Amino acid sequence: MLFFDTVAGGIANEDTISFQVLQGFTCTRVQSFEVVKVKRLIKGCRRRGNEKVVLQESQLICMFNYIKTENVTVFTDYPADLLLYYDYSLVDPSLCQAYFSALGFANFSVFSSTLAFKKQILFNNALNCLGISGTNINKTQLIILGNMTCLLNSTYIQNSDVYVVEKLKLCLGLSSDQSTAVENVLLTKNTAFGAPVNWTLNTLTSLGFLPLYLSYNFWGYFTMSDKSQFLKTFIPSLDASLASKISSMKSEAMKVSKAKTKMIIRAKRDTACTAGAITQVQASDDSFPFGYDVTQFNACLSIQSLKDNLAAISEKAMGSDYQRIVLDKLNQAYPTIISDEVLQVLGPTSRAAMITDISKWNITKIDTLSALMKSSDGGWSSDQVSAIVSKYLSVGGNSLGSLELNSIGGTNLCALDLSIINTISYSSLQTASALSLVNCSLEKMQALFSIAQKAFSDTVLTKSNRATSTVSANAYQLITNYLGGADLSYVRTLSASNLSMDLTTFTSLNPAVVNALTVTEVKNLLGTNLPSLKTYENNTVVQSWISLQLQSALDTLQIGLTGGRATNATTSTAAASSSSSSSSSSSSSANATVTAAATASTAKPSASGLSVHPLTRLQQLLLLAVVMGTMKLMN
């Protein structure tokens, strides 16, 4: 991404630029290009056969702002995901079916929570375009809708043409209502898969992702042999992020089997192993532990077999009940301490560990920490992360270097105590991969920003001693993930740096800092992304900022923002903002005052349950006088 403008700028034919390079498209990087070049780059991001560029919401909105004045008639010339943000009012009614047909290839999960409401708007527009008045959608209409079919509720699924199953089998993330509805269609209607009594292994392999979401009512029509054979090939093809769904699928598939399997179902009180001892043969089967309920898994798994096949068993024993059995037997095998070598192959099973389990873990090596923190194995609780990292740091010579930061990741890093975070050096942060800090508290974000500000300053990056009054595009992109902890002074520097901050980043800033920005500062901060401010106007951070601005000032942006103040009454935020800009030599002091005043400008419950109300006009003037007097004394 740091070299996107260099690479993309040197290639004349945008269709030949690799998708890996095009993923670096941002408003910050393309604003140095001529508009015609940017538009060609956007078209270069369209589908090429079955391949597509994976783009984020901020990139797609930026792209739309560049083409919104275009008279688009061939929608397949653009990335399908871009059409999610396209202004439907610009679509000629005679071309609406072509628009939705192209939109049908889009990934509707790309919407942020702020803009998720657009899914329903798009669906309503599609119904109107296709002339769908009831809940019955025919096959032709389903084909046009494409991936939008994944948004259908249970009523539409059950009332539409049975071809709906063909579209839904490509969907990931079906809700329980959607799953129940599609199962009902399969069981009761004349689908292409035939009557349930005739279902075979081929039926399972033809259902796409649907087996992940179907209940034992569906699985009961297959033999144990068919189910086992299917799971052996289906599970390896799935992404590790679907671990919980895979575990649920195995559980549902185990509940019922056809009578022709002639298997004797023993009562759960029978603790003898009747399903067969678990050995290397069973553990290496991709469908394992299918065929073993929790009782049989416990009865048939010996401690020696667990030690001999720990990696395979830990990887496949999904579900907390199975994982707890593994951990209990492991504690029996190693009653005092569990070594690095054992922990490195514990895999997803490690997530079921209690703090008492972790207390026995010998975490001395970076390889062990990296293996335990592998994100594809599942998430950790804050207490678990704290216990694991503390065990690692208790070993002499271990610290939070770049390798450790890469292993822990941003989400887990936010679970650590502030005292530990403060030990991170700027050089470690500088050489670590980008960290996602969306779960960090403001206090921890501010601590990390302080470190990042030094790590990614232009003087450090360019190895120059000459200070600059702006921030370069490279420095900005490297520090973006840490801006949630940025102070007002730094954000104002960004505003003067011609960087075009996207709205995802803008709404992640400290709300108190955002509230202290003027209309002009926000305009300069967002740059070419300014029109997106209207799109995000229902976001709480944006709403709060709008409410503090004069409506007359908002009108100068010419993007249709409403909700500003009608009068020219000066808020505490504006007063503090004035004091901040009045003396550059005392910017840090003024910045702290602005932040405090901005926080006080909105009535909030205090710890005692009382409300903190905005300052009166007289109080604001007194505050300004105190600040100016303090600055005078400091100088």
C-alpha positions as CSV (number, residue, x, y, z in Angstrom):
1,M,0.0,0.0,0.0
2,L,2.9,2.4,0.7
3,F,4.1,2.1,-2.8
4,F,0.7,2.0,-4.6
5,D,1.1,5.4,-6.2
6,T,4.6,4.6,-7.4
7,V,3.6,1.2,-8.9
8,A,0.2,2.1,-10.3
9,G,1.5,5.4,-11.6
10,G,4.1,3.6,-13.7
11,I,1.7,1.3,-15.5
12,A,-0.4,2.7,-18.4
13,N,-2.8,-0.2,-18.8
14,E,-4.7,-0.5,-15.5
15,D,-6.1,-3.9,-16.6
16,T,-2.6,-5.4,-16.3
17,I,-2.1,-4.2,-12.7
18,S,-2.2,-7.1,-10.3
19,F,-5.1,-7.3,-7.8
20,Q,-2.5,-7.3,-5.0
21,V,-1.4,-3.8,-6.0
22,L,-4.9,-2.6,-6.6
23,Q,-5.9,-3.5,-3.1
24,G,-3.7,-0.5,-2.0
25,F,-6.1,2.0,-3.6
26,T,-7.0,4.8,-1.2
27,C,-8.0,8.4,-1.7
28,T,-4.7,9.4,0.0
29,R,-2.7,7.6,-2.6
30,V,-4.6,8.5,-5.7
31,Q,-5.1,12.2,-5.1
32,S,-1.8,13.0,-6.8
33,F,-3.1,11.4,-10.1
34,E,-5.2,13.0,-12.7
35,V,-8.8,12.2,-12.4
36,V,-8.9,10.3,-15.6
37,K,-6.1,8.1,-14.3
38,V,-8.0,7.4,-11.1
39,K,-11.2,6.5,-13.1
40,R,-9.1,4.0,-15.1
41,L,-7.7,2.5,-12.0
42,I,-11.3,2.0,-10.6
43,K,-12.3,0.2,-13.8
44,G,-9.1,-1.9,-13.4
45,C,-10.5,-3.3,-10.1
46,R,-13.5,-4.9,-11.9
47,R,-13.9,-8.7,-11.9
48,R,-11.6,-10.7,-14.2
49,G,-13.2,-14.0,-14.7
50,N,-13.9,-15.5,-11.3
51,E,-11.3,-13.3,-9.6
52,K,-12.0,-10.0,-7.8
53,V,-10.2,-7.4,-5.8
54,V,-11.0,-7.5,-2.1
55,L,-11.8,-3.9,-1.2
56,Q,-12.9,-2.2,2.0
57,E,-15.8,0.2,2.5
58,S,-13.5,3.2,2.7
59,Q,-11.9,2.4,-0.6
60,L,-15.3,1.7,-2.3
61,I,-16.8,5.0,-1.1
62,C,-13.7,6.9,-2.3
63,M,-14.1,5.3,-5.7
64,F,-17.8,6.3,-5.9
65,N,-16.9,9.9,-5.2
66,Y,-14.7,9.8,-8.3
67,I,-17.4,8.4,-10.6
68,K,-20.6,9.8,-9.2
69,T,-20.8,12.4,-12.0
70,E,-20.2,9.7,-14.7
71,N,-23.1,8.6,-16.9
72,V,-22.7,4.9,-16.1
73,T,-24.5,2.6,-18.5
74,V,-22.3,-0.5,-18.4
75,F,-22.2,-1.5,-14.7
76,T,-19.9,-4.5,-15.3
77,D,-17.1,-2.0,-16.1
78,Y,-16.8,-1.4,-12.4
79,P,-16.2,-3.5,-9.3
80,A,-19.4,-5.1,-8.2
81,D,-18.8,-4.1,-4.6
82,L,-18.5,-0.4,-5.7
83,L,-22.1,-0.7,-6.9
84,L,-23.2,-1.2,-3.3
85,Y,-22.4,2.5,-2.7
86,Y,-23.6,3.8,-6.0
87,D,-26.4,6.3,-5.9
88,Y,-29.4,4.4,-7.3
89,S,-31.1,7.6,-8.3
90,L,-28.5,8.0,-11.0
91,V,-29.5,4.6,-12.6
92,D,-31.8,5.0,-15.6
93,P,-35.0,3.0,-14.9
94,S,-34.5,1.2,-18.2
95,L,-31.1,-0.1,-17.0
96,C,-32.1,-1.1,-13.4
97,Q,-32.1,-4.8,-14.2
98,A,-28.6,-4.5,-15.6
99,Y,-27.5,-2.7,-12.5
100,F,-28.9,-5.3,-10.1
101,S,-27.5,-8.1,-12.3
102,A,-24.0,-6.6,-11.9
103,L,-24.7,-5.9,-8.2
104,G,-25.5,-9.6,-7.8
105,F,-21.8,-10.4,-7.7
106,A,-21.1,-8.1,-4.8
107,N,-20.2,-9.0,-1.3
108,F,-23.0,-7.6,0.9
109,S,-21.0,-8.2,4.1
110,V,-18.6,-5.4,3.2
111,F,-21.0,-2.9,4.7
112,S,-20.0,-1.4,8.1
113,S,-22.5,-1.4,10.9
114,T,-23.0,2.3,10.2
115,L,-24.1,1.7,6.6
116,A,-25.7,-1.7,7.0
117,F,-29.1,-0.1,6.6
118,K,-28.3,0.3,2.9
119,K,-28.9,-3.5,2.4
120,Q,-32.6,-3.0,3.0
121,I,-32.7,0.0,0.7
122,L,-31.0,-1.9,-2.1
123,F,-33.4,-4.8,-1.6
124,N,-36.4,-2.6,-1.7
125,N,-35.1,-0.9,-4.9
126,A,-34.6,-4.4,-6.4
127,L,-38.1,-5.4,-5.7
128,N,-39.5,-2.3,-7.3
129,C,-37.2,-2.7,-10.4
130,L,-38.1,-6.4,-10.9
131,G,-41.8,-5.8,-10.2
132,I,-41.9,-8.1,-7.2
133,S,-45.0,-7.2,-5.1
134,G,-45.5,-10.3,-2.9
135,T,-43.0,-12.7,-1.4
136,N,-42.8,-15.1,-4.4
137,I,-39.7,-14.5,-6.4
138,N,-39.4,-16.5,-9.6
139,K,-36.2,-18.2,-11.0
140,T,-35.4,-15.4,-13.5
141,Q,-35.6,-12.8,-10.7
142,L,-33.5,-14.9,-8.4
143,I,-30.8,-15.1,-11.0
144,I,-30.7,-11.3,-11.4
145,L,-30.6,-10.9,-7.6
146,G,-27.5,-13.1,-7.4
147,N,-25.8,-12.7,-4.0
148,M,-28.6,-10.5,-2.8
149,T,-30.6,-13.7,-2.4
150,C,-28.5,-14.2,0.8
151,L,-30.5,-11.3,2.3
152,L,-33.9,-13.0,1.8
153,N,-35.9,-13.6,5.0
154,S,-37.6,-16.9,5.8
155,T,-40.9,-15.9,4.2
156,Y,-39.3,-15.1,0.9
157,I,-37.3,-18.3,1.0
158,Q,-40.3,-20.5,1.6
159,N,-42.6,-18.8,-0.9
160,S,-40.1,-18.4,-3.8
161,D,-39.2,-20.7,-6.6
162,V,-37.3,-23.8,-5.4
163,Y,-34.3,-22.4,-7.4
164,V,-33.7,-20.3,-4.3
165,V,-31.8,-23.2,-2.8
166,E,-29.3,-23.1,-5.6
167,K,-28.6,-19.4,-4.8
168,L,-28.6,-19.9,-1.0
169,K,-26.1,-22.8,-1.1
170,L,-23.4,-20.2,-2.0
171,C,-24.2,-18.0,1.1
172,L,-22.1,-17.9,4.2
173,G,-23.5,-16.6,7.5
174,L,-27.2,-17.7,7.2
175,S,-29.3,-16.9,10.2
176,S,-31.2,-19.5,12.1
177,D,-34.5,-18.4,10.5
178,Q,-33.0,-18.6,7.0
179,S,-31.5,-22.0,7.8
180,T,-34.9,-23.4,9.1
181,A,-36.6,-22.0,6.0
182,V,-34.2,-23.6,3.5
183,E,-34.3,-26.9,5.4
184,N,-38.1,-26.8,5.1
185,V,-37.9,-26.2,1.4
186,L,-35.5,-29.2,1.0
187,L,-37.7,-31.5,3.1
188,T,-41.1,-30.6,1.7
189,K,-40.8,-29.2,-1.8
190,N,-39.8,-30.7,-5.2
191,T,-36.3,-29.4,-5.4
192,A,-33.5,-30.5,-7.8
193,F,-32.2,-32.7,-5.0
194,G,-35.2,-35.0,-5.1
195,A,-37.2,-36.6,-2.3
196,P,-35.3,-36.9,1.1
197,V,-35.7,-40.7,1.1
198,N,-33.6,-40.9,-2.0
199,W,-30.7,-38.6,-0.7
200,T,-27.2,-40.0,-1.0
201,L,-23.6,-38.8,-0.6
202,N,-23.9,-37.0,-3.9
203,T,-26.8,-34.9,-2.4
204,L,-24.5,-33.7,0.4
205,T,-21.7,-32.8,-2.0
206,S,-24.1,-30.8,-4.2
207,L,-25.4,-28.5,-1.4
208,G,-22.5,-26.1,-1.2
209,F,-22.3,-24.4,2.2
210,L,-25.8,-25.4,3.3
211,P,-24.7,-28.5,5.4
212,L,-23.1,-26.1,7.8
213,Y,-26.5,-24.6,8.7
214,L,-28.9,-27.6,8.7
215,S,-30.2,-29.5,11.7
216,Y,-30.5,-33.2,12.6
217,N,-33.9,-33.2,10.8
218,F,-31.9,-32.9,7.6
219,W,-28.9,-35.1,8.6
220,G,-31.2,-38.0,9.7
221,Y,-31.8,-38.9,6.0
222,F,-28.2,-40.0,5.5
223,T,-26.3,-43.1,6.6
224,M,-23.4,-42.8,9.0
225,S,-21.2,-43.9,6.2
226,D,-22.3,-41.2,3.8
227,K,-22.0,-38.5,6.5
228,S,-18.5,-39.7,7.5
229,Q,-17.3,-39.8,3.9
230,F,-18.8,-36.3,3.2
231,L,-17.2,-34.7,6.3
232,K,-13.8,-36.1,5.4
233,T,-13.8,-34.0,2.2
234,F,-16.0,-31.1,3.1
235,I,-14.3,-30.0,6.3
236,P,-10.8,-29.6,4.9
237,S,-12.2,-27.2,2.2
238,L,-13.6,-24.8,4.8
239,D,-11.9,-21.8,6.3
240,A,-10.6,-22.0,9.8
241,S,-12.9,-19.1,10.8
242,L,-15.9,-21.4,10.5
243,A,-14.7,-23.6,13.3
244,S,-17.8,-23.0,15.5
245,K,-20.1,-23.9,12.6
246,I,-18.1,-27.0,11.8
247,S,-18.4,-28.1,15.4
248,S,-22.2,-27.5,15.3
249,M,-22.5,-29.4,12.0
250,K,-20.7,-32.4,13.4
251,S,-23.0,-32.3,16.5
252,E,-26.2,-32.2,14.3
253,A,-24.9,-34.9,12.0
254,M,-24.3,-37.2,15.0
255,K,-27.7,-36.8,16.5
256,V,-29.7,-39.0,14.1
257,S,-28.8,-41.6,11.6
258,K,-30.9,-43.9,9.4
259,A,-32.2,-47.1,11.0
260,K,-30.3,-49.1,8.2
261,T,-27.0,-48.2,9.9
262,K,-28.1,-50.7,12.6
263,M,-26.0,-48.9,15.2
264,I,-26.9,-49.5,18.8
265,I,-27.3,-46.2,20.7
266,R,-26.2,-46.8,24.2
267,A,-27.4,-44.7,27.2
268,K,-25.1,-41.9,28.3
269,R,-24.5,-43.6,31.6
270,D,-22.5,-46.3,29.9
271,T,-18.9,-45.2,30.2
272,A,-17.3,-48.2,28.5
273,C,-15.7,-47.6,25.1
274,T,-17.9,-49.2,22.5
275,A,-17.1,-47.0,19.5
276,G,-13.5,-48.2,19.2
277,A,-10.3,-47.1,20.7
278,I,-9.0,-43.8,19.4
279,T,-5.6,-44.3,17.7
280,Q,-3.6,-42.6,15.0
281,V,-6.0,-44.0,12.4
282,Q,-9.0,-42.3,13.9
283,A,-7.2,-39.1,14.8
284,S,-5.9,-38.6,11.3
285,D,-9.4,-38.9,9.8
286,D,-10.6,-35.4,8.7
287,S,-14.1,-36.2,10.0
288,F,-12.8,-37.1,13.5
289,P,-14.3,-37.1,16.1
290,F,-17.5,-37.9,14.1
291,G,-18.8,-41.2,15.4
292,Y,-17.8,-40.4,19.0
293,D,-20.2,-38.6,21.3
294,V,-18.7,-36.8,24.3
295,T,-19.1,-39.9,26.5
296,Q,-17.5,-42.2,24.0
297,F,-14.7,-39.7,23.2
298,N,-13.8,-39.6,26.9
299,A,-14.0,-43.4,27.2
300,C,-12.1,-44.3,24.1
301,L,-9.3,-41.7,24.3
302,S,-6.3,-43.0,26.4
303,I,-3.8,-40.7,27.8
304,Q,-1.0,-42.4,25.9
305,S,-2.9,-42.1,22.6
306,L,-3.5,-38.4,23.4
307,K,0.2,-37.8,23.9
308,D,1.1,-39.7,20.7
309,N,-1.5,-37.9,18.6
310,L,-2.0,-34.6,20.4
311,A,-1.7,-32.3,17.3
312,A,-4.3,-34.2,15.3
313,I,-6.7,-34.6,18.1
314,S,-6.4,-31.0,19.4
315,E,-7.0,-29.7,15.9
316,K,-10.2,-31.7,15.3
317,A,-11.7,-31.9,18.8
318,M,-14.1,-28.9,18.3
319,G,-16.6,-28.0,20.9
320,S,-15.8,-27.1,24.5
321,D,-16.9,-30.5,25.9
322,Y,-14.5,-32.3,23.7
323,Q,-11.7,-29.8,24.3
324,R,-12.2,-30.0,28.1
325,I,-11.7,-33.7,28.0
326,V,-8.4,-33.2,26.1
327,L,-7.2,-30.7,28.6
328,D,-8.2,-32.8,31.6
329,K,-6.3,-35.8,30.2
330,L,-3.4,-33.6,29.3
331,N,-3.2,-32.5,33.0
332,Q,-3.2,-36.1,34.0
333,A,-0.4,-36.8,31.6
334,Y,1.7,-33.8,32.8
335,P,0.6,-33.1,36.4
336,T,3.1,-30.4,37.3
337,I,4.1,-28.5,34.1
338,I,3.2,-28.6,30.4
339,S,6.2,-27.8,28.2
340,D,6.6,-25.5,25.3
341,E,6.7,-28.4,22.8
342,V,3.3,-29.7,24.0
343,L,1.7,-26.2,24.0
344,Q,2.9,-25.5,20.5
345,V,0.5,-28.2,19.1
346,L,-2.4,-27.6,21.4
347,G,-4.2,-25.7,18.7
348,P,-7.9,-24.7,19.1
349,T,-8.2,-26.9,22.2
350,S,-6.2,-24.3,24.1
351,R,-9.1,-21.9,24.0
352,A,-11.0,-24.1,26.5
353,A,-8.3,-23.6,29.1
354,M,-9.0,-22.1,32.5
355,I,-6.6,-19.8,34.3
356,T,-5.7,-22.7,36.6
357,D,-4.7,-24.7,33.4
358,I,-2.6,-21.8,32.1
359,S,-0.7,-21.5,35.4
360,K,0.9,-24.9,34.6
361,W,2.0,-23.8,31.1
362,N,5.7,-23.3,30.5
363,I,5.6,-20.5,27.9
364,T,9.3,-19.5,27.4
365,K,9.7,-19.4,23.6
366,I,8.4,-17.0,21.0
367,D,7.3,-20.0,18.9
368,T,5.0,-21.1,21.8
369,L,3.5,-17.7,22.1
370,S,3.0,-17.5,18.4
371,A,1.3,-20.9,18.3
372,L,-1.0,-20.1,21.2
373,M,-2.0,-16.7,19.7
374,K,-2.8,-18.1,16.2
375,S,-6.0,-16.2,15.4
376,S,-7.4,-19.0,13.2
377,D,-7.6,-21.3,16.2
378,G,-10.2,-19.0,17.8
379,G,-10.4,-16.0,20.2
380,W,-9.2,-15.6,23.8
381,S,-10.7,-13.9,26.7
382,S,-8.9,-10.9,28.2
383,D,-8.0,-12.9,31.3
384,Q,-6.6,-15.7,29.3
385,V,-4.4,-13.3,27.2
386,S,-3.2,-11.5,30.3
387,A,-2.2,-14.8,31.9
388,I,-0.5,-16.2,28.8
389,V,1.5,-13.0,28.0
390,S,2.4,-12.6,31.7
391,K,3.8,-16.2,31.8
392,Y,5.9,-15.4,28.7
393,L,7.2,-12.0,30.0
394,S,8.1,-13.6,33.4
395,V,11.0,-15.4,31.6
396,G,14.2,-13.4,31.7
397,G,15.1,-11.8,28.4
398,N,11.5,-11.9,27.0
399,S,9.8,-8.6,26.1
400,L,7.2,-7.3,23.7
401,G,9.3,-7.0,20.6
402,S,8.1,-6.9,17.1
403,L,7.8,-10.7,16.9
404,E,5.8,-10.8,20.0
405,L,3.5,-8.0,18.8
406,N,2.9,-9.8,15.5
407,S,2.1,-13.0,17.5
408,I,-0.2,-11.3,20.0
409,G,-2.1,-9.1,17.4
410,G,-4.0,-5.9,18.1
411,T,-7.1,-7.4,19.6
412,N,-5.1,-9.4,22.2
413,L,-2.7,-6.5,22.8
414,C,-5.7,-4.4,24.0
415,A,-6.3,-7.0,26.7
416,L,-3.0,-6.4,28.4
417,D,-2.5,-4.0,31.3
418,L,-1.5,-0.5,30.5
419,S,1.7,-0.9,32.5
420,I,2.7,-3.7,30.0
421,I,1.7,-1.7,26.9
422,N,3.9,1.2,28.1
423,T,6.9,-1.1,27.9
424,I,6.7,-1.4,24.1
425,S,9.5,0.4,22.4
426,Y,8.9,2.6,19.4
427,S,11.4,0.5,17.4
428,S,9.4,-2.6,18.1
429,L,6.2,-1.0,17.0
430,Q,7.9,0.4,13.9
431,T,9.0,-3.1,12.7
432,A,5.8,-4.9,13.7
433,S,2.9,-5.6,11.3
434,A,-0.1,-3.2,11.4
435,L,-2.2,-3.8,14.5
436,S,-6.0,-3.6,14.7
437,L,-6.9,-1.8,17.9
438,V,-10.7,-1.4,17.6
439,N,-11.2,-3.1,21.0
440,C,-8.7,-0.9,23.0
441,S,-9.8,1.5,25.7
442,L,-9.1,5.2,25.1
443,E,-6.4,5.2,27.7
444,K,-4.6,2.3,26.0
445,M,-5.1,3.8,22.6
446,Q,-3.5,7.0,23.7
447,A,-0.5,5.1,25.1
448,L,0.0,3.2,21.9
449,F,-0.5,6.4,19.8
450,S,2.2,8.1,21.8
451,I,4.6,5.2,20.9
452,A,3.4,5.1,17.3
453,Q,3.8,8.9,16.9
454,K,7.6,8.5,17.5
455,A,7.8,5.3,15.5
456,F,6.2,6.7,12.4
457,S,7.3,10.3,12.5
458,D,8.7,11.6,9.2
459,T,12.0,12.5,11.0
460,V,12.4,8.8,12.0
461,L,11.2,7.4,8.7
462,T,13.4,9.6,6.6
463,K,16.3,9.6,9.2
464,S,16.3,13.4,9.1
465,N,16.7,15.9,11.9
466,R,14.6,18.5,10.2
467,A,11.2,18.9,11.8
468,T,8.2,19.3,9.5
469,S,4.8,21.0,10.1
470,T,2.9,18.4,8.1
471,V,2.6,14.6,7.9
472,S,3.6,12.7,4.8
473,A,1.3,10.1,3.2
474,N,3.7,7.3,4.2
475,A,3.7,8.4,7.9
476,Y,-0.1,8.8,7.8
477,Q,-0.8,5.3,6.5
478,L,1.6,3.7,8.9
479,I,0.1,5.5,11.9
480,T,-3.6,5.2,10.8
481,N,-4.4,2.2,13.0
482,Y,-3.3,4.2,16.1
483,L,-5.2,7.4,15.4
484,G,-8.0,6.5,17.9
485,G,-5.6,7.8,20.6
486,A,-4.4,10.9,18.7
487,D,-4.6,14.3,20.4
488,L,-6.1,17.4,18.9
489,S,-2.8,18.9,18.0
490,Y,-1.8,15.9,15.8
491,V,-5.2,15.7,14.1
492,R,-5.0,19.4,13.3
493,T,-1.6,18.7,11.7
494,L,-3.2,16.0,9.6
495,S,-5.8,18.5,8.6
496,A,-3.1,20.7,7.1
497,S,-1.4,17.8,5.4
498,N,-3.6,17.1,2.4
499,L,-4.2,13.5,3.2
500,S,-8.0,12.8,2.6
501,M,-8.8,10.8,5.7
502,D,-11.5,8.2,5.1
503,L,-14.7,8.1,7.3
504,T,-13.8,4.8,8.9
505,T,-10.7,6.4,10.4
506,F,-12.5,9.7,11.1
507,T,-15.2,8.0,13.1
508,S,-12.6,6.0,15.1
509,L,-11.0,9.2,16.4
510,N,-11.5,10.3,20.0
511,P,-15.0,11.9,20.0
512,A,-13.7,14.8,22.2
513,V,-11.0,15.6,19.6
514,V,-13.5,15.4,16.7
515,N,-15.9,17.8,18.6
516,A,-13.1,20.3,18.9
517,L,-12.5,20.5,15.2
518,T,-13.9,23.4,13.1
519,V,-15.9,22.9,9.9
520,T,-12.9,24.1,7.9
521,E,-10.6,21.7,9.7
522,V,-12.9,18.7,9.0
523,K,-13.2,19.8,5.4
524,N,-9.4,19.9,5.0
525,L,-9.0,16.7,7.0
526,L,-11.4,14.6,4.8
527,G,-10.3,16.2,1.5
528,T,-11.8,14.2,-1.4
529,N,-13.7,12.0,1.1
530,L,-15.7,15.0,2.3
531,P,-18.9,13.9,0.5
532,S,-18.8,10.7,2.6
533,L,-19.6,12.8,5.6
534,K,-23.2,13.0,4.5
535,T,-23.2,9.2,4.0
536,Y,-22.1,8.8,7.6
537,E,-24.3,11.5,9.1
538,N,-26.1,8.9,11.3
539,N,-22.9,7.8,13.0
540,T,-22.8,8.9,16.6
541,V,-19.4,10.6,16.3
542,V,-20.5,12.5,13.2
543,Q,-23.9,13.4,14.7
544,S,-22.2,14.8,17.8
545,W,-19.9,17.0,15.8
546,I,-22.7,18.3,13.6
547,S,-24.7,19.3,16.6
548,L,-21.9,21.5,17.8
549,Q,-21.5,23.4,14.5
550,L,-23.3,26.4,13.2
551,Q,-25.7,25.3,10.5
552,S,-24.5,28.2,8.4
553,A,-21.0,26.8,8.5
554,L,-22.2,23.3,7.6
555,D,-24.0,24.8,4.6
556,T,-20.7,26.0,3.2
557,L,-19.7,22.4,2.7
558,Q,-22.5,22.0,0.2
559,I,-23.1,18.3,1.0
560,G,-26.5,18.6,2.6
561,L,-25.7,18.2,6.3
562,T,-28.4,19.3,8.7
563,G,-28.7,19.4,12.5
564,G,-26.3,22.2,13.3
565,R,-26.9,25.1,15.7
566,A,-29.0,28.0,14.5
567,T,-27.5,30.6,16.7
568,N,-23.9,32.0,17.0
569,A,-23.6,31.0,20.7
570,T,-20.1,29.9,21.4
571,T,-19.7,26.5,23.0
572,S,-17.0,25.5,25.4
573,T,-15.5,23.6,22.6
574,A,-15.2,26.6,20.4
575,A,-13.8,28.7,23.3
576,A,-11.1,26.1,24.1
577,S,-10.4,25.7,20.4
578,S,-9.7,29.5,20.1
579,S,-7.4,29.3,23.1
580,S,-5.6,26.4,21.5
581,S,-4.9,28.2,18.3
582,S,-3.9,31.5,20.0
583,S,-0.5,30.3,21.1
584,S,1.6,27.8,19.1
585,S,4.3,27.8,21.8
586,S,1.7,26.3,24.2
587,S,0.0,23.9,21.9
588,S,0.1,20.9,24.3
589,S,-1.4,22.9,27.1
590,A,-4.1,24.3,24.8
591,N,-4.7,20.9,23.4
592,A,-5.4,19.5,26.9
593,T,-7.8,22.3,27.6
594,V,-9.7,21.7,24.3
595,T,-10.1,18.1,25.1
596,A,-11.4,18.7,28.6
597,A,-13.7,21.5,27.3
598,A,-14.9,19.3,24.5
599,T,-15.7,16.5,26.9
600,A,-17.6,18.9,29.1
601,S,-19.6,20.4,26.2
602,T,-22.0,17.4,26.1
603,A,-24.1,16.7,29.2
604,K,-23.1,13.2,30.5
605,P,-23.9,11.3,33.7
606,S,-21.0,11.6,36.2
607,A,-19.8,8.8,38.5
608,S,-22.3,10.0,41.1
609,G,-25.2,9.9,38.6
610,L,-25.4,13.7,38.2
611,S,-25.3,15.4,34.9
612,V,-22.5,17.6,33.7
613,H,-24.0,20.5,31.8
614,P,-22.5,22.8,29.1
615,L,-20.7,25.9,30.4
616,T,-22.6,29.2,30.4
617,R,-21.4,32.1,28.3
618,L,-19.9,33.8,31.3
619,Q,-18.1,30.6,32.4
620,Q,-16.7,30.2,28.9
621,L,-15.3,33.7,29.0
622,L,-13.8,33.1,32.4
623,L,-12.3,29.8,31.2
624,L,-10.8,31.6,28.2
625,A,-9.3,34.3,30.5
626,V,-7.7,31.7,32.7
627,V,-6.3,29.8,29.8
628,M,-4.8,33.0,28.2
629,G,-3.4,34.0,31.6
630,T,-1.8,30.6,32.1
631,M,-0.2,30.8,28.6
632,K,1.1,34.2,29.4
633,L,2.7,33.0,32.6
634,M,4.2,30.0,30.8
635,N,5.8,32.3,28.2
